[in-house]
């Protein structure tokens, strides 16, 4: 299938997209192993340090509403360049932070800039590809995205031996510099001028409102947020899971993240290879069956004393996240396809809902439920069951009414 826009070699385009999508999640997970060192320096407690992730996500969510519309009006490339540059500078300030309040400001600045990569890169895929090819590329990128949260805490744990917790932020500075060079040298604009929207404040809000106006789009945004929320409960509980529930150290985060994200990568790979339009919805239902089976095993293992320990408690995680990631690219593409003229705005709304949900999870839900394996796994199960019910409702509505947005 011919591309809608020529962006040069496909491998280079995918590499740029992968880097853009990775640096936002990397900034979340790489700091988890550093919490103990930060507490040793500032004596603020784990709950206060958890807010460094909440602040990041809240800022990410707030600004995510504007990255997409800005890119619809100005083009994808300028927004990405400004965002990656700002992220690098915020990471530099974070590496030099003398106290937790200063670090929280730096984390907020990181969050403000991070969406320029993740949100805009997602909108670039349907700019260039369509149909089955778009689903394949979306799944391939999701598979690469899964590497960031998987390796980030592992790298973060070993960076502590270089320059303590500040080494994590120095690494993010380097990451941003390499990514900026890659964007400047290898990323072409994917949104031609004739396809851009007007650039004025009123129209930016109008595009967001048009996206929000569609009840099917709103439903898909909430489904995606809740769907990923079940997995994010486990991700955001990592510091408590590793140190308090299974009694390991700061370099042992791989024990949780490798099982979680090996399933995620396998699921994304599967979606990329079974992308026939005729089987898209069947694949989504298969994903839900796998996710519900995996999380049911997690709950059962948590309540059965002989299996409520390593390695048993992490064995069902690849099946769970395999199911999650089979569905997620399909949900994402389904929403973006509703808005051919407002893909950036659609990506912004979708990300805003997801990030706001994640901020609530990391700031309130995870500290409350990560007191035992039983409550932690039950909470993940609750998110997944809720997502499955909403997805069933969405599919029934889609069969009975047109989902597209009037232009």
ABEGO torsion letter per residue (X at the ends): XBBABBAEBAAAAAAAAAAAAAAAAAAAAAAAAAAAAAAAAAGAEAAAAAAAAAAAAAAAAAAAAAAAAAAAAAEAAAAAAAAAAAAAAAAAAAAABABAAAAAAAAAAAAAAAAAAAAAAAAAAAAABBEAAAAAAAAAAAAAAAAAAAAAAAAAAAAAAAAEAAAAAAAAAAAAAAAAAAAAAABBBABBAAABBBBBAAAAAAAAAAAAABAAAAAAAAAAAAAAAAAAAAAAAAAAAAAAAAGBBAAAAAAAAAAAAAAAAAAAAAAAABABAAAAAAAAAAAAAAAAAAAAAAAAAAABAAABBOAAAAAAAAAAAAAAAAAAAAAAAAAAAABAAAAAAAAAAAAAAAAAAAAAAAAAAAAAAAABAAAAAAAAAAAAAAAAAAAAAAAAAAAABBABBBX
